[in-house]
């Protein structure tokens, strides 16, 4: 699974910075790829994502991004207009989930006037609309979406906007994201947190060489943390291995060499409960 996002004000040329974060097998975020773009147009994203694809040995199943039109989509000819859908062009088999937080922000901007009203009903409707991305049950989402579309407090134009959004609800509503493994995520918050760290060291006056220098330092820190995590988990795993009744039983009956050959399978088995019945395990 990968997360893709872009940020600004990291260099004196105001070049958009495209960041790609990977989730490793420990559930940790690691920097996988980054690029400086000329702009946020489809062609720039396409170039960067093609470079990313060449570096990957396994294609991602899930990609998280914000609702940037040029980033999300591939090339589709419809009604004489090209709709840019870059991620689908480069990773056609991946499911491109849209960050729930960004979806919430878009809904809040569209219906902010409801929250400004003094009428309780309008405020309740506003809360119902903005919470849509975080609903965890499909039936609840369908019920709430019907309630919103039946409301007389929003215009026909706004209802049409929501109907279009609902066509892609499987990509931005948390309830539908459960169908694929996403590490429990529904937003790009991990990568947003990284960008806040970047901006502690970089700003709109930074030279391009500074970007690479800072990223080399941050990458070294990531590797150190990753190695430390591996050592900690290995130590914990070995402790569980030594205390396992199954391992103790085999230790009394098999040589150290045989145990070393079976260690991987024995480690996998220590999560199961074993009981001795009639001299058998």
Backbone as CSV, one residue per row, in Angstrom:
resi,resn,N_x,N_y,N_z,CA_x,CA_y,CA_z,C_x,C_y,C_z
1,UNK,0.843,-1.188,0.000,0.000,0.000,0.000,0.878,1.238,0.000
2,UNK,0.495,2.245,-0.804,1.266,3.479,-0.847,0.348,4.686,-0.684
3,UNK,0.950,5.780,-0.223,0.235,7.051,-0.044,0.939,8.089,-0.904
4,UNK,0.179,8.842,-1.670,0.754,9.850,-2.562,0.152,11.214,-2.231
5,UNK,1.025,12.205,-2.093,0.548,13.565,-1.830,1.607,14.548,-2.294
6,UNK,1.196,15.779,-2.537,2.141,16.824,-2.928,2.032,17.986,-1.951
7,UNK,3.125,18.720,-1.817,3.143,19.860,-0.915,3.967,20.982,-1.553
8,UNK,3.891,22.174,-0.951,4.543,23.344,-1.533,5.448,24.024,-0.516
9,UNK,6.074,25.114,-0.973,6.907,25.984,-0.120,8.072,25.236,0.526
10,UNK,8.698,24.368,-0.269,9.883,23.658,0.215,11.139,24.070,-0.553
11,UNK,10.980,25.005,-1.498,12.142,25.455,-2.277,11.883,26.837,-2.864
12,UNK,12.956,27.503,-3.220,12.864,28.894,-3.699,12.221,29.032,-5.077
13,UNK,12.132,27.916,-5.822,11.515,27.961,-7.144,10.028,27.605,-7.100
14,UNK,9.530,27.336,-5.905,8.119,26.989,-5.688,7.684,25.784,-6.528
15,UNK,8.606,24.832,-6.699,8.278,23.608,-7.428,7.475,22.683,-6.517
16,UNK,6.345,22.169,-6.992,5.563,21.223,-6.176,6.402,19.997,-5.834
17,UNK,6.266,19.534,-4.630,7.042,18.384,-4.155,6.103,17.192,-4.036
18,UNK,6.341,16.158,-4.857,5.519,14.946,-4.822,6.184,13.925,-3.907
19,UNK,5.442,13.466,-2.931,5.974,12.533,-1.937,5.186,11.227,-1.994
20,UNK,5.903,10.115,-2.008,5.271,8.795,-2.004,5.764,8.041,-0.772
21,UNK,4.841,7.671,0.091,5.172,6.947,1.316,4.650,5.513,1.229
22,UNK,5.476,4.577,1.634,5.094,3.162,1.633,4.808,2.710,3.065
23,UNK,3.933,1.734,3.218,3.678,1.117,4.521,4.368,-0.236,4.518
24,UNK,5.352,-0.415,5.409,6.105,-1.663,5.408,5.384,-2.764,6.187
25,UNK,6.016,-3.938,6.300,5.354,-5.086,6.937,5.225,-4.941,8.444
26,UNK,5.811,-3.877,9.009,5.644,-3.593,10.433,4.563,-2.532,10.659
27,UNK,3.927,-2.098,9.563,2.895,-1.080,9.672,3.461,0.314,9.819
28,UNK,4.769,0.490,9.524,5.426,1.779,9.672,5.492,2.505,8.324
29,UNK,5.523,3.827,8.395,5.631,4.642,7.185,7.093,4.847,6.816
30,UNK,7.420,4.614,5.550,8.783,4.841,5.069,8.729,5.585,3.739
31,UNK,9.696,6.458,3.512,9.750,7.209,2.264,10.152,6.281,1.133
32,UNK,9.346,6.237,0.082,9.630,5.348,-1.033,10.105,6.061,-2.276
33,UNK,9.669,7.332,-2.431,9.965,8.047,-3.671,9.577,9.501,-3.479
34,UNK,10.331,10.416,-4.087,9.892,11.812,-4.118,10.387,12.463,-5.398
35,UNK,9.692,13.509,-5.824,10.064,14.199,-7.063,9.656,15.666,-6.990
36,UNK,10.443,16.511,-7.646,10.097,17.925,-7.806,9.460,18.091,-9.182
37,UNK,8.267,18.677,-9.230,7.511,18.786,-10.477,7.498,20.218,-10.997
38,UNK,7.297,20.350,-12.301,7.167,21.692,-12.882,5.849,22.338,-12.480
39,UNK,4.809,21.495,-12.342,3.471,21.981,-12.015,2.637,20.806,-11.506
40,UNK,1.354,21.046,-11.255,0.464,19.979,-10.785,-0.461,19.483,-11.886
41,UNK,0.019,19.521,-13.111,-0.784,19.057,-14.227,-0.601,17.565,-14.453
42,UNK,-1.499,17.006,-15.226,-1.511,15.569,-15.491,-0.169,15.054,-16.013
43,UNK,0.424,15.773,-16.974,1.664,15.318,-17.586,2.797,15.177,-16.569
44,UNK,2.839,16.103,-15.603,3.885,16.061,-14.577,3.700,14.857,-13.657
45,UNK,2.456,14.619,-13.246,2.172,13.461,-12.394,2.447,12.156,-13.139
46,UNK,2.072,12.116,-14.410,2.283,10.915,-15.205,3.766,10.579,-15.274
47,UNK,4.595,11.575,-15.536,6.048,11.381,-15.607,6.584,10.830,-14.284
48,UNK,6.172,11.446,-13.164,6.668,11.033,-11.842,6.215,9.623,-11.490
49,UNK,4.940,9.314,-11.745,4.414,7.994,-11.393,5.017,6.894,-12.258
50,UNK,5.350,7.217,-13.501,6.025,6.238,-14.353,7.420,5.928,-13.818
51,UNK,8.102,6.965,-13.315,9.419,6.764,-12.697,9.286,5.904,-11.439
52,UNK,8.222,6.161,-10.660,7.972,5.374,-9.448,7.738,3.904,-9.807
53,UNK,6.933,3.665,-10.814,6.592,2.287,-11.214,7.844,1.479,-11.559
54,UNK,8.807,2.129,-12.198,10.033,1.437,-12.589,10.859,0.996,-11.381
55,UNK,10.658,1.666,-10.252,11.422,1.337,-9.039,10.780,0.219,-8.218
56,UNK,9.517,-0.080,-8.497,8.786,-1.068,-7.701,8.949,-2.476,-8.267
57,UNK,9.132,-3.434,-7.369,9.213,-4.840,-7.790,7.844,-5.509,-7.706
58,UNK,6.927,-4.885,-6.956,5.571,-5.404,-6.806,4.589,-4.251,-6.896
59,UNK,3.568,-4.406,-7.691,2.621,-3.325,-7.896,1.671,-3.183,-6.699
60,UNK,1.346,-1.959,-6.302,0.463,-1.745,-5.148,-0.980,-2.146,-5.433
61,UNK,-1.650,-2.615,-4.386,-3.068,-2.967,-4.494,-3.928,-1.773,-4.119
62,UNK,-3.448,-0.996,-3.142,-4.182,0.181,-2.664,-3.285,1.410,-2.715
63,UNK,-3.846,2.513,-3.225,-3.153,3.801,-3.241,-4.064,4.834,-2.609
64,UNK,-3.529,5.584,-1.659,-4.275,6.689,-1.046,-3.768,8.003,-1.618
65,UNK,-4.690,8.888,-1.947,-4.318,10.229,-2.408,-5.427,11.190,-2.023
66,UNK,-5.195,12.497,-2.264,-6.274,13.448,-2.013,-7.143,13.511,-3.265
67,UNK,-8.017,14.501,-3.339,-8.974,14.560,-4.451,-8.476,15.447,-5.581
68,UNK,-7.148,15.476,-5.789,-6.556,16.256,-6.873,-6.922,15.604,-8.203
69,UNK,-7.658,16.309,-9.060,-8.167,15.727,-10.309,-7.053,15.203,-11.197
70,UNK,-5.991,15.980,-11.372,-4.915,15.570,-12.257,-4.167,14.361,-11.722
71,UNK,-4.100,14.210,-10.418,-3.363,13.098,-9.815,-4.144,11.803,-9.864
72,UNK,-5.454,11.858,-9.633,-6.230,10.634,-9.435,-6.511,9.868,-10.714
73,UNK,-6.723,10.531,-11.811,-7.324,9.832,-12.936,-6.439,9.650,-14.172
74,UNK,-6.876,8.745,-15.089,-6.134,8.453,-16.320,-6.716,9.226,-17.481
75,UNK,-6.461,8.862,-18.653,-6.962,9.617,-19.794,-8.245,8.978,-20.318
76,UNK,-9.312,9.729,-20.290,-10.605,9.223,-20.728,-11.237,10.251,-21.656
77,UNK,-11.589,9.840,-22.880,-12.201,10.766,-23.833,-13.705,10.715,-23.676
78,UNK,-14.287,11.830,-23.291,-15.729,11.876,-23.049,-16.251,13.269,-23.368
79,UNK,-17.246,13.341,-24.233,-17.849,14.624,-24.606,-16.794,15.637,-25.045
80,UNK,-15.796,15.164,-25.840,-14.738,16.021,-26.378,-13.849,16.660,-25.323
81,UNK,-13.864,16.143,-24.099,-12.982,16.655,-23.053,-12.106,15.508,-22.535
82,UNK,-10.838,15.821,-22.302,-9.945,14.838,-21.687,-10.006,14.986,-20.179
83,UNK,-10.379,13.881,-19.504,-10.391,13.881,-18.044,-9.105,13.188,-17.594
84,UNK,-8.294,13.914,-16.875,-6.988,13.388,-16.493,-7.075,12.501,-15.261
85,UNK,-6.705,11.274,-15.461,-6.748,10.304,-14.368,-5.398,9.564,-14.289
86,UNK,-4.343,10.234,-13.827,-2.971,9.724,-13.932,-2.672,8.436,-13.171
87,UNK,-3.194,8.283,-11.987,-2.896,7.069,-11.219,-3.429,5.836,-11.937
88,UNK,-4.621,5.928,-12.499,-5.209,4.788,-13.207,-4.442,4.459,-14.479
89,UNK,-3.770,5.445,-15.046,-2.961,5.180,-16.233,-1.732,4.357,-15.890
90,UNK,-1.105,4.663,-14.769,0.152,4.014,-14.400,-0.074,2.747,-13.576
91,UNK,-1.091,2.786,-12.700,-1.408,1.623,-11.855,-2.873,1.218,-12.076
92,UNK,-3.180,0.654,-13.227,-4.582,0.359,-13.579,-5.274,-0.647,-12.670
93,UNK,-4.514,-1.523,-12.008,-5.128,-2.550,-11.159,-5.261,-2.117,-9.701
94,UNK,-4.681,-1.000,-9.357,-4.733,-0.531,-7.965,-6.056,0.184,-7.696
95,UNK,-6.533,0.072,-6.455,-7.714,0.816,-6.023,-7.227,2.129,-5.424
96,UNK,-7.671,3.234,-6.016,-7.222,4.555,-5.570,-8.235,5.165,-4.606
97,UNK,-8.004,4.954,-3.309,-8.882,5.543,-2.306,-8.583,7.030,-2.137
98,UNK,-9.640,7.781,-1.895,-9.517,9.219,-1.684,-9.514,9.488,-0.184
99,UNK,-8.585,10.295,0.259,-8.451,10.626,1.676,-9.781,11.127,2.252
100,UNK,-10.244,10.493,3.315,-11.518,10.870,3.937,-11.474,12.291,4.495
101,UNK,-10.312,12.679,5.014,-10.196,14.036,5.577,-10.347,15.086,4.492
102,UNK,-9.707,14.868,3.339,-9.843,15.817,2.230,-11.289,15.849,1.726
103,UNK,-11.932,14.673,1.711,-13.338,14.614,1.299,-14.199,15.425,2.263
104,UNK,-13.903,15.303,3.551,-14.645,16.070,4.561,-14.467,17.575,4.330
105,UNK,-13.227,18.001,4.037,-12.963,19.428,3.821,-13.738,19.958,2.611
106,UNK,-13.820,19.145,1.556,-14.571,19.551,0.362,-16.057,19.694,0.667
107,UNK,-16.593,18.786,1.465,-18.009,18.848,1.851,-18.279,20.055,2.741
108,UNK,-17.357,20.341,3.636,-17.516,21.492,4.540,-17.527,22.806,3.754
109,UNK,-16.658,22.901,2.742,-16.621,24.118,1.920,-17.914,24.299,1.129
110,UNK,-18.444,23.170,0.661,-19.652,23.228,-0.169,-20.899,23.571,0.648
111,UNK,-20.912,23.170,1.919,-22.122,23.345,2.724,-21.876,24.166,3.998
112,UNK,-20.832,24.993,3.957,-20.481,25.772,5.160,-21.602,26.685,5.628
113,UNK,-22.433,27.171,4.686,-23.501,28.100,5.040,-24.514,27.472,6.004
114,UNK,-24.652,26.141,5.954,-25.578,25.460,6.866,-25.118,25.610,8.310
115,UNK,-23.809,25.566,8.499,-23.255,25.678,9.845,-23.326,27.100,10.375
116,UNK,-23.369,28.077,9.479,-23.447,29.481,9.897,-24.862,29.879,10.317
117,UNK,-25.810,29.071,9.899,-27.204,29.369,10.232,-27.478,29.167,11.724
118,UNK,-28.468,29.880,12.218,-28.876,29.744,13.619,-29.927,28.649,13.781
119,UNK,-30.405,28.138,12.660,-31.417,27.093,12.698,-30.797,25.739,13.069
120,UNK,-31.372,25.093,14.046,-30.847,23.817,14.540,-30.858,22.736,13.464
121,UNK,-31.928,22.717,12.658,-32.057,21.697,11.625,-30.939,21.794,10.590
122,UNK,-30.564,23.013,10.260,-29.493,23.211,9.284,-28.144,22.770,9.850
123,UNK,-27.921,23.077,11.100,-26.679,22.672,11.756,-26.578,21.140,11.835
124,UNK,-27.702,20.495,12.133,-27.720,19.028,12.204,-27.428,18.421,10.833
125,UNK,-28.004,19.028,9.794,-27.776,18.539,8.435,-26.302,18.704,8.051
126,UNK,-25.716,19.816,8.438,-24.300,20.086,8.171,-23.422,19.007,8.826
127,UNK,-23.707,18.677,10.062,-22.937,17.647,10.773,-23.095,16.291,10.098
128,UNK,-24.304,16.010,9.626,-24.572,14.740,8.952,-23.774,14.638,7.652
129,UNK,-23.716,15.746,6.913,-23.017,15.769,5.630,-21.512,15.641,5.820
130,UNK,-20.959,16.419,6.735,-19.492,16.419,6.890,-18.961,15.105,7.485
131,UNK,-19.809,14.358,8.178,-19.385,13.095,8.792,-19.467,11.916,7.818
132,UNK,-20.039,12.119,6.646,-20.224,11.037,5.675,-18.959,10.212,5.404
133,UNK,-17.777,10.828,5.208,-16.580,10.038,4.889,-16.159,9.047,5.975
134,UNK,-16.587,9.291,7.224,-16.112,8.475,8.347,-17.105,7.397,8.799
135,UNK,-18.237,7.303,8.121,-19.230,6.291,8.488,-18.639,4.895,8.286
136,UNK,-18.803,4.032,9.281,-18.154,2.721,9.247,-19.079,1.570,8.855
137,UNK,-20.350,1.860,8.671,-21.300,0.814,8.283,-21.980,1.210,6.969
138,UNK,-22.017,0.301,6.022,-22.571,0.604,4.703,-24.051,0.986,4.774
139,UNK,-24.816,0.277,5.599,-26.245,0.567,5.726,-26.468,1.965,6.312
140,UNK,-25.642,2.332,7.273,-25.745,3.672,7.870,-25.474,4.747,6.827
141,UNK,-24.484,4.491,5.967,-24.169,5.471,4.925,-25.333,5.625,3.949
142,UNK,-25.903,4.505,3.515,-27.019,4.551,2.581,-28.222,5.276,3.180
143,UNK,-28.473,5.036,4.470,-29.583,5.685,5.153,-29.345,7.188,5.271
144,UNK,-28.130,7.583,5.676,-27.817,9.005,5.844,-27.824,9.738,4.511
145,UNK,-27.312,9.095,3.470,-27.286,9.745,2.157,-28.711,9.977,1.634
146,UNK,-29.613,9.020,1.895,-31.012,9.198,1.487,-31.654,10.351,2.255
147,UNK,-31.375,10.421,3.556,-31.927,11.500,4.389,-31.469,12.862,3.888
148,UNK,-30.198,12.965,3.515,-29.642,14.230,3.038,-30.281,14.636,1.717
149,UNK,-30.430,13.688,0.791,-30.988,13.995,-0.523,-32.481,14.342,-0.458
150,UNK,-33.150,13.883,0.581,-34.577,14.210,0.750,-34.785,15.574,1.402
151,UNK,-33.731,16.109,1.990,-33.843,17.378,2.714,-34.205,18.541,1.785
152,UNK,-35.015,19.436,2.292,-35.409,20.631,1.540,-34.506,21.821,1.876
153,UNK,-33.494,21.576,2.696,-32.610,22.654,3.133,-31.434,22.879,2.189
154,UNK,-31.267,21.994,1.212,-30.206,22.175,0.220,-30.816,22.265,-1.170
155,UNK,-30.114,22.919,-2.072,-30.638,23.185,-3.406,-30.543,21.956,-4.314
156,UNK,-31.207,22.042,-5.460,-31.165,20.963,-6.445,-29.749,20.785,-6.986
157,UNK,-29.044,21.900,-7.169,-27.660,21.857,-7.649,-26.758,21.119,-6.657
158,UNK,-26.960,21.374,-5.379,-26.159,20.709,-4.351,-26.480,19.217,-4.263
159,UNK,-27.736,18.888,-4.464,-28.120,17.470,-4.470,-27.479,16.739,-5.642
160,UNK,-27.405,17.401,-6.794,-26.748,16.801,-7.958,-25.258,16.604,-7.686
161,UNK,-24.659,17.575,-6.984,-23.243,17.464,-6.597,-23.026,16.231,-5.713
162,UNK,-23.922,16.048,-4.746,-23.814,14.896,-3.838,-24.052,13.577,-4.565
163,UNK,-24.996,13.579,-5.487,-25.273,12.359,-6.246,-24.042,11.912,-7.029
164,UNK,-23.333,12.883,-7.601,-22.099,12.575,-8.323,-21.038,12.037,-7.371
165,UNK,-20.949,12.643,-6.179,-19.988,12.175,-5.166,-20.320,10.747,-4.720
166,UNK,-21.607,10.478,-4.561,-22.043,9.169,-4.071,-21.735,8.043,-5.071
167,UNK,-21.574,8.390,-6.345,-21.224,7.388,-7.345,-19.849,6.786,-7.066
168,UNK,-19.005,7.566,-6.360,-17.661,7.095,-6.013,-17.517,6.891,-4.515
169,UNK,-18.629,6.688,-3.824,-18.588,6.545,-2.364,-17.705,5.389,-1.914
170,UNK,-17.557,4.370,-2.777,-16.713,3.218,-2.430,-15.234,3.584,-2.358
171,UNK,-14.891,4.811,-2.807,-13.500,5.245,-2.790,-13.183,6.244,-1.680
172,UNK,-14.191,6.846,-1.060,-13.904,7.861,-0.041,-14.651,7.677,1.282
173,UNK,-15.534,6.681,1.357,-16.270,6.412,2.597,-15.621,5.225,3.321
174,UNK,-15.328,5.401,4.580,-14.586,4.404,5.356,-15.263,3.032,5.353
175,UNK,-16.589,3.009,5.355,-17.331,1.739,5.396,-16.970,0.831,4.229
176,UNK,-16.698,1.412,3.062,-16.404,0.619,1.868,-14.916,0.277,1.753
177,UNK,-14.075,1.022,2.470,-12.628,0.770,2.408,-12.233,-0.523,3.116
178,UNK,-13.135,-1.050,3.939,-12.830,-2.263,4.700,-12.691,-3.492,3.813
179,UNK,-13.113,-3.383,2.574,-13.071,-4.534,1.678,-11.645,-4.898,1.267
180,UNK,-10.721,-3.932,1.408,-9.317,-4.190,1.118,-8.480,-3.838,2.347
181,UNK,-7.309,-4.455,2.465,-6.444,-4.186,3.609,-5.819,-2.800,3.462
182,UNK,-6.061,-1.944,4.441,-5.543,-0.572,4.394,-4.800,-0.174,5.669
183,UNK,-4.419,-1.142,6.484,-3.743,-0.865,7.764,-4.625,-0.015,8.678
184,UNK,-5.945,-0.115,8.496,-6.863,0.661,9.326,-6.939,2.126,8.948
185,UNK,-6.350,2.502,7.824,-6.311,3.911,7.405,-7.512,4.274,6.545
186,UNK,-7.863,5.555,6.587,-8.879,6.078,5.670,-8.484,7.475,5.186
187,UNK,-7.252,7.895,5.527,-6.799,9.233,5.136,-5.305,9.225,4.842
188,UNK,-4.812,10.376,4.382,-3.385,10.532,4.100,-2.675,11.216,5.267
189,UNK,-3.207,11.074,6.465,-2.671,11.781,7.633,-1.200,11.447,7.910
190,UNK,-0.790,10.219,7.602,0.611,9.838,7.829,1.561,10.704,7.016
191,UNK,1.212,10.913,5.764,2.093,11.691,4.897,1.999,13.180,5.219
192,UNK,0.831,13.632,5.678,0.675,15.032,6.084,1.572,15.319,7.286
193,UNK,1.671,14.341,8.197,2.543,14.492,9.371,3.999,14.615,8.936
194,UNK,4.384,13.847,7.914,5.745,13.926,7.383,6.028,15.308,6.812
195,UNK,5.051,15.870,6.125,5.242,17.185,5.512,5.440,18.271,6.563
196,UNK,4.800,18.098,7.707,5.012,19.069,8.793,6.453,19.007,9.304
197,UNK,7.019,17.797,9.284,8.424,17.636,9.682,9.336,18.293,8.640
198,UNK,9.035,18.085,7.348,9.844,18.678,6.284,9.932,20.197,6.452
199,UNK,8.792,20.795,6.793,8.725,22.251,6.859,9.421,22.831,8.097
200,UNK,9.874,21.950,8.984,10.712,22.409,10.087,12.124,22.715,9.596
201,UNK,12.501,22.078,8.471,13.854,22.222,7.939,13.907,22.978,6.612
202,UNK,12.797,22.986,5.883,12.769,23.588,4.556,11.684,24.662,4.464
203,UNK,11.913,25.659,3.610,10.921,26.715,3.396,11.024,27.234,1.970
204,UNK,10.312,28.297,1.674,10.261,28.830,0.312,11.576,29.467,-0.139
205,UNK,12.557,29.569,0.756,13.870,30.107,0.389,14.935,29.019,0.254
206,UNK,14.555,27.765,0.472,15.520,26.668,0.451,16.039,26.384,-0.960
207,UNK,17.340,26.082,-1.033,17.945,25.687,-2.300,17.590,24.228,-2.597
208,UNK,17.673,23.867,-3.866,17.344,22.489,-4.245,18.304,21.488,-3.607
209,UNK,19.579,21.864,-3.490,20.550,20.947,-2.885,20.230,20.705,-1.414
210,UNK,19.595,21.696,-0.764,19.226,21.528,0.634,18.170,20.434,0.796
211,UNK,17.269,20.351,-0.176,16.206,19.337,-0.119,16.820,17.941,-0.050
212,UNK,17.779,17.672,-0.932,18.402,16.345,-0.966,19.220,16.092,0.298
213,UNK,19.855,17.127,0.822,20.645,16.977,2.041,19.752,16.631,3.226
214,UNK,18.640,17.367,3.353,17.701,17.127,4.461,17.066,15.748,4.337
215,UNK,16.711,15.365,3.111,16.062,14.066,2.936,17.015,12.915,3.202
216,UNK,18.282,13.127,2.928,19.266,12.097,3.246,19.346,11.901,4.756
217,UNK,19.296,12.998,5.497,19.340,12.924,6.959,18.084,12.248,7.510
218,UNK,16.921,12.644,6.987,15.663,12.064,7.451,15.570,10.581,7.087
219,UNK,16.105,10.230,5.923,16.114,8.833,5.502,16.969,7.991,6.456
220,UNK,18.106,8.543,6.881,18.983,7.837,7.821,18.262,7.589,9.140
221,UNK,17.482,8.578,9.577,16.706,8.419,10.811,15.653,7.336,10.656
222,UNK,14.992,7.318,9.503,13.979,6.293,9.236,14.592,4.897,9.287
223,UNK,15.759,4.742,8.669,16.430,3.440,8.646,16.823,3.015,10.055
224,UNK,17.326,3.958,10.855,17.715,3.659,12.230,16.508,3.191,13.043
225,UNK,15.387,3.907,12.914,14.165,3.540,13.644,13.678,2.166,13.199
226,UNK,13.749,1.903,11.895,13.316,0.617,11.351,14.181,-0.524,11.907
227,UNK,15.496,-0.325,11.916,16.402,-1.349,12.441,16.168,-1.589,13.934
228,UNK,15.933,-0.509,14.664,15.663,-0.615,16.097,14.381,-1.406,16.344
229,UNK,13.360,-1.165,15.503,12.087,-1.878,15.623,12.269,-3.373,15.332
230,UNK,13.060,-3.676,14.323,13.343,-5.073,13.978,14.032,-5.782,15.140
231,UNK,15.018,-5.128,15.737,15.748,-5.715,16.863,14.824,-5.945,18.059
232,UNK,13.953,-4.968,18.309,13.023,-5.083,19.439,12.056,-6.248,19.238
233,UNK,11.508,-6.354,18.024,10.568,-7.443,17.729,11.262,-8.803,17.736
234,UNK,12.497,-8.833,17.234,13.254,-10.088,17.230,13.522,-10.555,18.653
235,UNK,13.875,-9.609,19.543,14.128,-9.944,20.942,12.863,-10.484,21.606
236,UNK,11.733,-9.821,21.343,10.460,-10.254,21.909,10.076,-11.634,21.386
237,UNK,10.305,-11.843,20.108,9.978,-13.124,19.471,10.823,-14.247,20.063
238,UNK,12.115,-13.980,20.275,13.010,-14.992,20.849,12.625,-15.333,22.288
239,UNK,12.180,-14.304,23.036,11.737,-14.543,24.418,10.509,-15.450,24.438
240,UNK,9.560,-15.181,23.532,8.365,-16.021,23.437,8.738,-17.430,23.010
241,UNK,9.710,-17.536,22.129,10.181,-18.823,21.627,10.769,-19.651,22.770
242,UNK,11.613,-19.019,23.579,12.271,-19.734,24.682,11.291,-20.179,25.760
243,UNK,10.199,-19.406,25.941,9.231,-19.707,27.001,8.124,-20.648,26.543
244,UNK,8.070,-20.953,25.261,6.998,-21.790,24.707,7.095,-23.233,25.207
245,UNK,5.976,-23.797,25.658,5.932,-25.188,26.097,6.251,-26.150,24.963
246,UNK,5.827,-25.792,23.757,6.077,-26.646,22.596,7.578,-26.729,22.329
247,UNK,8.246,-25.573,22.401,9.689,-25.535,22.170,10.420,-26.332,23.250
248,UNK,9.971,-26.171,24.501,10.594,-26.914,25.610,10.437,-28.421,25.408
249,UNK,9.264,-28.814,24.904,9.011,-30.245,24.663,9.969,-30.780,23.589
250,UNK,10.096,-30.035,22.478,10.976,-30.480,21.401,12.445,-30.428,21.817
251,UNK,12.773,-29.485,22.694,14.159,-29.360,23.156,14.628,-30.603,23.892
252,UNK,13.690,-31.271,24.545,14.034,-32.488,25.295,14.157,-33.715,24.399
253,UNK,13.657,-33.611,23.182,13.603,-34.781,22.312,14.401,-34.654,21.013
254,UNK,14.812,-33.403,20.686,15.517,-33.199,19.427,16.801,-32.410,19.656
255,UNK,17.712,-32.534,18.720,18.993,-31.842,18.831,18.839,-30.356,18.539
256,UNK,19.854,-29.584,18.911,19.850,-28.135,18.651,19.820,-27.849,17.157
257,UNK,20.488,-28.725,16.382,20.510,-28.562,14.929,19.099,-28.702,14.344
258,UNK,18.373,-29.734,14.798,17.002,-29.964,14.316,16.098,-28.793,14.699
259,UNK,16.280,-28.284,15.912,15.466,-27.149,16.356,15.734,-25.905,15.530
260,UNK,17.012,-25.722,15.168,17.349,-24.538,14.361,16.669,-24.595,12.993
261,UNK,16.534,-25.812,12.450,15.869,-25.987,11.158,14.361,-25.769,11.265
262,UNK,13.804,-26.045,12.438,12.359,-25.918,12.656,11.967,-24.601,13.317
263,UNK,12.958,-23.746,13.607,12.694,-22.544,14.406,11.606,-21.663,13.799
264,UNK,11.658,-21.467,12.488,10.667,-20.590,11.843,9.245,-21.115,12.047
265,UNK,9.055,-22.419,11.832,7.730,-23.019,12.008,7.301,-22.990,13.478
266,UNK,8.263,-23.191,14.377,7.945,-23.174,15.810,7.534,-21.768,16.266
267,UNK,8.204,-20.747,15.728,7.849,-19.362,16.076,6.427,-19.051,15.633
268,UNK,6.066,-19.549,14.448,4.694,-19.332,13.960,3.675,-20.044,14.847
269,UNK,4.079,-21.158,15.450,3.142,-21.968,16.235,2.938,-21.460,17.659
270,UNK,3.818,-20.564,18.147,3.723,-20.175,19.562,2.496,-19.314,19.855
271,UNK,1.836,-18.837,18.804,0.603,-18.071,19.015,-0.603,-18.974,19.257
272,UNK,-0.413,-20.277,19.083,-1.499,-21.217,19.296,-1.379,-21.864,20.686
273,UNK,-2.499,-22.238,21.231,-2.506,-22.885,22.551,-2.436,-24.405,22.378
274,UNK,-1.469,-25.030,23.058,-1.303,-26.480,22.984,-1.571,-27.103,24.356
275,UNK,-2.212,-28.228,24.331,-2.443,-28.978,25.568,-2.042,-30.437,25.365
276,UNK,-1.494,-31.015,26.398,-1.062,-32.410,26.320,-2.222,-33.320,26.711
277,UNK,-2.607,-34.243,25.802,-3.701,-35.179,26.050,-3.211,-36.580,25.742
278,UNK,-3.203,-37.440,26.773,-2.759,-38.835,26.605,-1.351,-38.924,25.981
279,UNK,-0.464,-38.118,26.544,0.926,-38.080,26.108,1.128,-37.564,24.678
280,UNK,0.100,-36.936,24.146,0.213,-36.331,22.806,-0.098,-34.821,22.909
281,UNK,0.564,-34.051,22.037,0.301,-32.597,22.016,-0.672,-32.292,20.900
